[in-house]
Amino acid sequence: MTHDSAKSRRLEKLVKMSYDMYADGTDEDAIFLGKTIRQEKNPELKKALKDLDDFLFGY
């Protein structure tokens, strides 16, 4: 299944960013990911998003 929404494209960008050790997420990226985590109902996906958030923005 493929999704072509703004949300899925932005999440894909963040996942790809996690593989680039020189990439820096923006404040807007962190806010978007936090909002997505709060709205997610699927517990497995929510945990994966939290792990991504910790990895990218765990200052």
N, C-alpha and C positions, 0 to 999 in steps of 0.2 A: 504494500500500500504506500502510495506517495502522497504527500501533502504539499501544496504550493500556496501556503498562506504567508502573510507577513510574519506571523508568529513562528511558523516552522522554519522559515528562512533565517530569522534572527537566532533561533536556537541552534540551527546548523552552523551559523557563523561562530557562535560561542563554543560549540564543541570543537570545531576546527581550530579555533584560537587556543584551546587547551593543549594542542599538539605543537604549538609554536612557542618555544621558550622565550622568544623576544617580543611576543605580542602583549600588549597592555589593553585591558578592557577599560571602557569609559565608565563614568558615573552613571550614564544613561543605561549602559549594559547591565550594571549591577542592580539598578532600580527595576529594570525590565525583568531580570531573572528572579529577583525577590518577589515581585508581583505574580509572576508565573508560578512560583513555588506556593505562595499563599492560596492561589486559585485551583491548584491541581488536586483532584479527588483520588486518583490512583496512587496508592501508597508506595508501590515500587517505583513508579515514575517520579513521585515526589522525592523519594530518597535519592534517586539518581540526580535529580536537579539540585538537591541540597549538596550532594558531593561535588557537583560541577561548580556550584557557587563557592564552596569552601576552597576548592582548588584554584579557581580564578581570582577570587576576591577575599580570600582568608588573610587579610592584612594582620 
